[in-house]
C-alpha cells in the first residue's frame, strides 16, 4: 500500500513539473510541490521498512 501511495504522489509531482515545463502554470505552488515530493519519499521509506520487517519475520518463522 505504501508503494502505491508513493507511486501516486510521485506521478502527481511529475505531472506538475511537466505541465510547468510545457509553459502552462503548474497546478500547485513550490511549497506544495515540496510537500508532495516529501510525502512520496516518506511513503517509499515506510514501504521499504514494512518489506524488511516482513522478510525478517519470514526468516524467523522458518527457524
Backbone atoms as SQL, in Angstrom:
CREATE TABLE atoms (id INTEGER PRIMARY KEY, chain TEXT, resi INTEGER, resn TEXT, atom TEXT, x REAL, y REAL, z REAL);
INSERT INTO atoms VALUES
  (1, 'A', 1, 'UNK', 'N', 0.814, -1.189, 0.000),
  (2, 'A', 1, 'UNK', 'CA', 0.000, 0.000, 0.000),
  (3, 'A', 1, 'UNK', 'C', 0.862, 1.258, 0.000),
  (4, 'A', 2, 'UNK', 'N', 1.950, 1.228, 0.767),
  (5, 'A', 2, 'UNK', 'CA', 2.823, 2.400, 0.843),
  (6, 'A', 2, 'UNK', 'C', 3.496, 2.661, -0.500),
  (7, 'A', 3, 'UNK', 'N', 3.857, 1.594, -1.211),
  (8, 'A', 3, 'UNK', 'CA', 4.488, 1.784, -2.515),
  (9, 'A', 3, 'UNK', 'C', 3.509, 2.378, -3.528),
  (10, 'A', 4, 'UNK', 'N', 2.260, 1.982, -3.452),
  (11, 'A', 4, 'UNK', 'CA', 1.242, 2.535, -4.355),
  (12, 'A', 4, 'UNK', 'C', 1.045, 4.015, -4.076),
  (13, 'A', 5, 'UNK', 'N', 0.984, 4.370, -2.796),
  (14, 'A', 5, 'UNK', 'CA', 0.854, 5.777, -2.421),
  (15, 'A', 5, 'UNK', 'C', 2.059, 6.578, -2.900),
  (16, 'A', 6, 'UNK', 'N', 3.256, 6.026, -2.730),
  (17, 'A', 6, 'UNK', 'CA', 4.465, 6.709, -3.193),
  (18, 'A', 6, 'UNK', 'C', 4.434, 6.901, -4.706),
  (19, 'A', 7, 'UNK', 'N', 3.982, 5.891, -5.426),
  (20, 'A', 7, 'UNK', 'CA', 3.896, 5.994, -6.880),
  (21, 'A', 7, 'UNK', 'C', 2.897, 7.064, -7.310),
  (22, 'A', 8, 'UNK', 'N', 1.751, 7.107, -6.652),
  (23, 'A', 8, 'UNK', 'CA', 0.741, 8.115, -6.989),
  (24, 'A', 8, 'UNK', 'C', 1.236, 9.529, -6.696),
  (25, 'A', 9, 'UNK', 'N', 1.879, 9.713, -5.554),
  (26, 'A', 9, 'UNK', 'CA', 2.406, 11.032, -5.214),
  (27, 'A', 9, 'UNK', 'C', 3.519, 11.446, -6.171),
  (28, 'A', 10, 'UNK', 'N', 4.371, 10.507, -6.540),
  (29, 'A', 10, 'UNK', 'CA', 5.438, 10.816, -7.486),
  (30, 'A', 10, 'UNK', 'C', 4.867, 11.136, -8.863),
  (31, 'A', 11, 'UNK', 'N', 3.812, 10.450, -9.259),
  (32, 'A', 11, 'UNK', 'CA', 3.156, 10.748, -10.539),
  (33, 'A', 11, 'UNK', 'C', 2.543, 12.140, -10.519),
  (34, 'A', 12, 'UNK', 'N', 1.939, 12.521, -9.397),
  (35, 'A', 12, 'UNK', 'CA', 1.368, 13.867, -9.278),
  (36, 'A', 12, 'UNK', 'C', 2.464, 14.920, -9.347),
  (37, 'A', 13, 'UNK', 'N', 3.577, 14.670, -8.679),
  (38, 'A', 13, 'UNK', 'CA', 4.708, 15.600, -8.719),
  (39, 'A', 13, 'UNK', 'C', 5.250, 15.729, -10.139),
  (40, 'A', 14, 'UNK', 'N', 5.433, 14.593, -10.804),
  (41, 'A', 14, 'UNK', 'CA', 5.967, 14.596, -12.165),
  (42, 'A', 14, 'UNK', 'C', 5.025, 15.301, -13.127),
  (43, 'A', 15, 'UNK', 'N', 3.743, 15.055, -13.000),
  (44, 'A', 15, 'UNK', 'CA', 2.767, 15.726, -13.866),
  (45, 'A', 15, 'UNK', 'C', 2.815, 17.231, -13.668),
  (46, 'A', 16, 'UNK', 'N', 2.943, 17.666, -12.442),
  (47, 'A', 16, 'UNK', 'CA', 3.020, 19.097, -12.159),
  (48, 'A', 16, 'UNK', 'C', 4.277, 19.708, -12.775),
  (49, 'A', 17, 'UNK', 'N', 5.397, 19.017, -12.675),
  (50, 'A', 17, 'UNK', 'CA', 6.648, 19.518, -13.250),
  (51, 'A', 17, 'UNK', 'C', 6.552, 19.581, -14.768),
  (52, 'A', 18, 'UNK', 'N', 5.999, 18.553, -15.380),
  (53, 'A', 18, 'UNK', 'CA', 5.873, 18.527, -16.845),
  (54, 'A', 18, 'UNK', 'C', 4.955, 19.639, -17.326),
  (55, 'A', 19, 'UNK', 'N', 3.840, 19.822, -16.658),
  (56, 'A', 19, 'UNK', 'CA', 2.911, 20.889, -17.051),
  (57, 'A', 19, 'UNK', 'C', 3.574, 22.249, -16.892),
  (58, 'A', 20, 'UNK', 'N', 4.339, 22.427, -15.829),
  (59, 'A', 20, 'UNK', 'CA', 5.057, 23.684, -15.639),
  (60, 'A', 20, 'UNK', 'C', 6.130, 23.894, -16.685),
  (61, 'A', 21, 'UNK', 'N', 6.786, 22.824, -17.124),
  (62, 'A', 21, 'UNK', 'CA', 7.842, 22.942, -18.127),
  (63, 'A', 21, 'UNK', 'C', 7.286, 23.227, -19.511),
  (64, 'A', 22, 'UNK', 'N', 6.098, 22.739, -19.791),
  (65, 'A', 22, 'UNK', 'CA', 5.490, 22.981, -21.100),
  (66, 'A', 22, 'UNK', 'C', 5.187, 24.460, -21.282),
  (67, 'A', 23, 'UNK', 'N', 4.931, 25.137, -20.194),
  (68, 'A', 23, 'UNK', 'CA', 4.685, 26.566, -20.301),
  (69, 'A', 23, 'UNK', 'C', 3.434, 27.017, -19.605),
  (70, 'A', 24, 'UNK', 'N', 2.535, 26.102, -19.342),
  (71, 'A', 24, 'UNK', 'CA', 1.346, 26.456, -18.585),
  (72, 'A', 24, 'UNK', 'C', 1.731, 26.613, -17.119),
  (73, 'A', 25, 'UNK', 'N', 0.899, 27.286, -16.381),
  (74, 'A', 25, 'UNK', 'CA', 1.163, 27.447, -14.952),
  (75, 'A', 25, 'UNK', 'C', 0.995, 26.103, -14.254),
  (76, 'A', 26, 'UNK', 'N', 1.909, 25.759, -13.363),
  (77, 'A', 26, 'UNK', 'CA', 1.762, 24.497, -12.632),
  (78, 'A', 26, 'UNK', 'C', 0.529, 24.518, -11.731),
  (79, 'A', 27, 'UNK', 'N', 0.030, 23.335, -11.408),
  (80, 'A', 27, 'UNK', 'CA', -1.171, 23.225, -10.575),
  (81, 'A', 27, 'UNK', 'C', -0.939, 23.750, -9.162),
  (82, 'A', 28, 'UNK', 'N', 0.214, 23.469, -8.602),
  (83, 'A', 28, 'UNK', 'CA', 0.463, 23.773, -7.192),
  (84, 'A', 28, 'UNK', 'C', 1.675, 24.683, -7.044),
  (85, 'A', 29, 'UNK', 'N', 1.795, 25.285, -5.879),
  (86, 'A', 29, 'UNK', 'CA', 2.920, 26.174, -5.602),
  (87, 'A', 29, 'UNK', 'C', 4.176, 25.359, -5.295),
  (88, 'A', 30, 'UNK', 'N', 5.286, 26.058, -5.140),
  (89, 'A', 30, 'UNK', 'CA', 6.550, 25.380, -4.847),
  (90, 'A', 30, 'UNK', 'C', 6.517, 24.664, -3.501),
  (91, 'A', 31, 'UNK', 'N', 5.891, 25.285, -2.518),
  (92, 'A', 31, 'UNK', 'CA', 5.823, 24.668, -1.188),
  (93, 'A', 31, 'UNK', 'C', 4.982, 23.394, -1.242),
  (94, 'A', 32, 'UNK', 'N', 3.857, 23.452, -1.917),
  (95, 'A', 32, 'UNK', 'CA', 3.006, 22.268, -2.041),
  (96, 'A', 32, 'UNK', 'C', 3.720, 21.177, -2.829),
  (97, 'A', 33, 'UNK', 'N', 4.457, 21.565, -3.840),
  (98, 'A', 33, 'UNK', 'CA', 5.232, 20.612, -4.629),
  (99, 'A', 33, 'UNK', 'C', 6.262, 19.911, -3.747),
  (100, 'A', 34, 'UNK', 'N', 6.928, 20.677, -2.876),
  (101, 'A', 34, 'UNK', 'CA', 7.910, 20.099, -1.970),
  (102, 'A', 34, 'UNK', 'C', 7.244, 19.128, -0.999),
  (103, 'A', 35, 'UNK', 'N', 6.075, 19.487, -0.499),
  (104, 'A', 35, 'UNK', 'CA', 5.359, 18.618, 0.441),
  (105, 'A', 35, 'UNK', 'C', 4.939, 17.316, -0.240),
  (106, 'A', 36, 'UNK', 'N', 4.509, 17.393, -1.488),
  (107, 'A', 36, 'UNK', 'CA', 4.123, 16.184, -2.236),
  (108, 'A', 36, 'UNK', 'C', 5.332, 15.279, -2.431),
  (109, 'A', 37, 'UNK', 'N', 6.468, 15.862, -2.799),
  (110, 'A', 37, 'UNK', 'CA', 7.676, 15.066, -3.005),
  (111, 'A', 37, 'UNK', 'C', 8.167, 14.466, -1.686),
  (112, 'A', 38, 'UNK', 'N', 8.111, 15.236, -0.610),
  (113, 'A', 38, 'UNK', 'CA', 8.497, 14.722, 0.704),
  (114, 'A', 38, 'UNK', 'C', 7.574, 13.585, 1.131),
  (115, 'A', 39, 'UNK', 'N', 6.289, 13.735, 0.886),
  (116, 'A', 39, 'UNK', 'CA', 5.325, 12.682, 1.225),
  (117, 'A', 39, 'UNK', 'C', 5.602, 11.411, 0.431),
  (118, 'A', 40, 'UNK', 'N', 5.971, 11.557, -0.833),
  (119, 'A', 40, 'UNK', 'CA', 6.309, 10.388, -1.650),
  (120, 'A', 40, 'UNK', 'C', 7.540, 9.683, -1.091),
  (121, 'A', 41, 'UNK', 'N', 8.538, 10.454, -0.683),
  (122, 'A', 41, 'UNK', 'CA', 9.750, 9.862, -0.114),
  (123, 'A', 41, 'UNK', 'C', 9.443, 9.150, 1.202),
  (124, 'A', 42, 'UNK', 'N', 8.601, 9.749, 2.028),
  (125, 'A', 42, 'UNK', 'CA', 8.227, 9.119, 3.301),
  (126, 'A', 42, 'UNK', 'C', 7.441, 7.834, 3.055),
  (127, 'A', 43, 'UNK', 'N', 6.493, 7.869, 2.123),
  (128, 'A', 43, 'UNK', 'CA', 5.705, 6.674, 1.814),
  (129, 'A', 43, 'UNK', 'C', 6.602, 5.558, 1.285),
  (130, 'A', 44, 'UNK', 'N', 7.578, 5.900, 0.455),
  (131, 'A', 44, 'UNK', 'CA', 8.506, 4.901, -0.068),
  (132, 'A', 44, 'UNK', 'C', 9.341, 4.308, 1.063),
  (133, 'A', 45, 'UNK', 'N', 9.810, 5.153, 1.972),
  (134, 'A', 45, 'UNK', 'CA', 10.600, 4.673, 3.109),
  (135, 'A', 45, 'UNK', 'C', 9.779, 3.748, 3.999),
  (136, 'A', 46, 'UNK', 'N', 8.526, 4.090, 4.228),
  (137, 'A', 46, 'UNK', 'CA', 7.640, 3.236, 5.021),
  (138, 'A', 46, 'UNK', 'C', 7.459, 1.885, 4.327),
  (139, 'A', 47, 'UNK', 'N', 7.293, 1.903, 3.017),
  (140, 'A', 47, 'UNK', 'CA', 7.156, 0.655, 2.268),
  (141, 'A', 47, 'UNK', 'C', 8.387, -0.229, 2.384),
  (142, 'A', 48, 'UNK', 'N', 9.564, 0.378, 2.299),
  (143, 'A', 48, 'UNK', 'CA', 10.810, -0.377, 2.439),
  (144, 'A', 48, 'UNK', 'C', 10.909, -0.993, 3.834),
  (145, 'A', 49, 'UNK', 'N', 10.594, -0.197, 4.861),
  (146, 'A', 49, 'UNK', 'CA', 10.663, -0.708, 6.231),
  (147, 'A', 49, 'UNK', 'C', 9.656, -1.830, 6.466),
  (148, 'A', 50, 'UNK', 'N', 8.462, -1.711, 5.904),
  (149, 'A', 50, 'UNK', 'CA', 7.468, -2.772, 6.039),
  (150, 'A', 50, 'UNK', 'C', 7.932, -4.051, 5.356),
  (151, 'A', 51, 'UNK', 'N', 8.528, -3.919, 4.191),
  (152, 'A', 51, 'UNK', 'CA', 9.009, -5.102, 3.468),
  (153, 'A', 51, 'UNK', 'C', 10.151, -5.778, 4.224),
  (154, 'A', 52, 'UNK', 'N', 11.070, -4.974, 4.768),
  (155, 'A', 52, 'UNK', 'CA', 12.166, -5.555, 5.544),
  (156, 'A', 52, 'UNK', 'C', 11.643, -6.272, 6.784),
  (157, 'A', 53, 'UNK', 'N', 10.659, -5.679, 7.461),
  (158, 'A', 53, 'UNK', 'CA', 10.089, -6.313, 8.650),
  (159, 'A', 53, 'UNK', 'C', 9.412, -7.626, 8.284),
  (160, 'A', 54, 'UNK', 'N', 8.704, -7.638, 7.160),
  (161, 'A', 54, 'UNK', 'CA', 8.026, -8.857, 6.714),
  (162, 'A', 54, 'UNK', 'C', 9.046, -9.944, 6.382),
  (163, 'A', 55, 'UNK', 'N', 10.131, -9.584, 5.702),
  (164, 'A', 55, 'UNK', 'CA', 11.153, -10.570, 5.352),
  (165, 'A', 55, 'UNK', 'C', 11.852, -11.103, 6.594),
  (166, 'A', 56, 'UNK', 'N', 12.116, -10.220, 7.563),
  (167, 'A', 56, 'UNK', 'CA', 12.747, -10.666, 8.799),
  (168, 'A', 56, 'UNK', 'C', 11.820, -11.607, 9.560),
  (169, 'A', 57, 'UNK', 'N', 10.541, -11.310, 9.548),
  (170, 'A', 57, 'UNK', 'CA', 9.563, -12.171, 10.215),
  (171, 'A', 57, 'UNK', 'C', 9.502, -13.536, 9.526),
  (172, 'A', 58, 'UNK', 'N', 9.588, -13.552, 8.199),
  (173, 'A', 58, 'UNK', 'CA', 9.583, -14.818, 7.466),
  (174, 'A', 58, 'UNK', 'C', 10.807, -15.657, 7.812),
  (175, 'A', 59, 'UNK', 'N', 11.958, -15.012, 7.953),
  (176, 'A', 59, 'UNK', 'CA', 13.185, -15.734, 8.302),
  (177, 'A', 59, 'UNK', 'C', 13.063, -16.323, 9.699),
  (178, 'A', 60, 'UNK', 'N', 12.500, -15.557, 10.633),
  (179, 'A', 60, 'UNK', 'CA', 12.335, -16.057, 11.999),
  (180, 'A', 60, 'UNK', 'C', 11.331, -17.203, 12.053),
  (181, 'A', 61, 'UNK', 'N', 10.313, -17.179, 11.217),
  (182, 'A', 61, 'UNK', 'CA', 9.316, -18.251, 11.194),
  (183, 'A', 61, 'UNK', 'C', 9.875, -19.533, 10.594),
  (184, 'A', 62, 'UNK', 'N', 10.901, -19.435, 9.753),
  (185, 'A', 62, 'UNK', 'CA', 11.490, -20.614, 9.123),
  (186, 'A', 62, 'UNK', 'C', 12.426, -21.358, 10.065),
  (187, 'A', 63, 'UNK', 'N', 12.847, -20.721, 11.144),
  (188, 'A', 63, 'UNK', 'CA', 13.795, -21.362, 12.075),
  (189, 'A', 63, 'UNK', 'C', 13.148, -22.439, 12.887);
